[in-house]
């Protein structure tokens, strides 16, 4: 029993030394910037409006050409409490557009990037 305990104590530092290389790798994320947001006019008989937001993505820190991020929305309601929710979207380099449908009595009061999933960093030799 004592031999197993000593073997385990000897193995733990070796395992941790091997894992520190992956722990110390850089974390890369693209840069997102919202450029424009607006509502399209309502078209009857549908009582919804299409909200569109355009954003740019600088993916130069990433080896990947796409990824995911989430936006936290605050939606104002005319006859009910305001609501908040988070929704996940996909990005690609350059200009991107997201559209969402909202009821006539709703308006996007605020929106912000909630989280950007890290992307694979390019392999640069130092």
N, C-alpha and C positions, 0 to 999 in steps of 0.2 A: 504494500500500500504506500509505504514511504517513497519507494522508487518511482511510482506513478506520479506522486505529488512533485517530486524533484524534476521529473521529465516535463511536466506541465509548466512548471516555473521557468524552465529553460526554454521552452517553445514559445511562450508568450512574447518575450522581447523580439524574437526572430520574426514572428508573425507581424508585430507592430512595425518593425523596421521595413518590412516589405510593403506594408499598407501606407506608410507615410509618403511614398512617391505619388500615389494617386490622390492623397489628401492635399498635397502641396501644388497640384496642377492649377493653372490659371482658370478662372471662371470667366467665360465670355458671354456677352449679351448684345443684341443689336440695339440701336438707338431709335426709338419711335418718336415722331413729332406729329401732332394733329395739325392739319392745315385749314380745314374748312368743315363746318357742320351746318346743315339746314334741313328744313321740312319741305317736302313737295306739297303742292296744293292738294286738298282732299278731292277725291273723285267720287261722286254719288253713284250708286246707292251705298257704297262701302263707307262706313263711319270710321275709317282709319286714315292716318297720314303716314307717309314714309319718311323716316328720318335717315339722313345720309351723313356720314362723316368720312372725310378723306384724311389719310395720314401717309407720311413718308417713313421709310425704313432705311437706315444706314446699317447694312449688314457686313461692313468691312471687318469688324472684329471676329466674324464667324466663318467657319469653313462650310457650314450648311447654307443652303439657299432658301430655306423656309423654316418656320417654327411656329410656336404658339405663344399667345399672351392673353391676359384677361383684362377686361374693363369693368370697373365698378360704376354702375349707373345709379343715380338718384332721380327717381321719376316723381314729379309732382302730379297729384290727382286733384281734380276740381271738387269732387264730393266725397273724398275718402282720404285716409291718411297717406302721406307720401310713402313710397316704397324704395328700398335699395336692393339691388341684386348684382351678382357678378356673372359675366358670361365670357366664355373662352372663344377666341378667334384665331385664325391662321394668318401669318404675315409672310410676305415675299419681299425681296429687295425692291426699292424704288417706291412708286405710288400705289397705294392700296385704298379700297373703298369698302365700307361696311354699310349695309342698309338694314333697318329694323322698322317694323310696323308698330305704331302706337295708336290707341283709341283717341277719338276726338277730344275727350276730357283729360288726356294725359299730355305731359310735356317733360322733356329731358331737362331737369334742373341743373344737373352736374354730371360729369363723366370724367374718369381718370384711369390711367393705367394702374391696374391692381398688381399684376405680376407678369414678368417676362421670363419665360422658361430659358434657362441657360442653353447656349448652343456650343457645339464642338469648336474649340479654338484651332486655328491653323497650326500646323507643326513647324514652328520657326526654330532654327538652331541658334543658340546664343553663343 
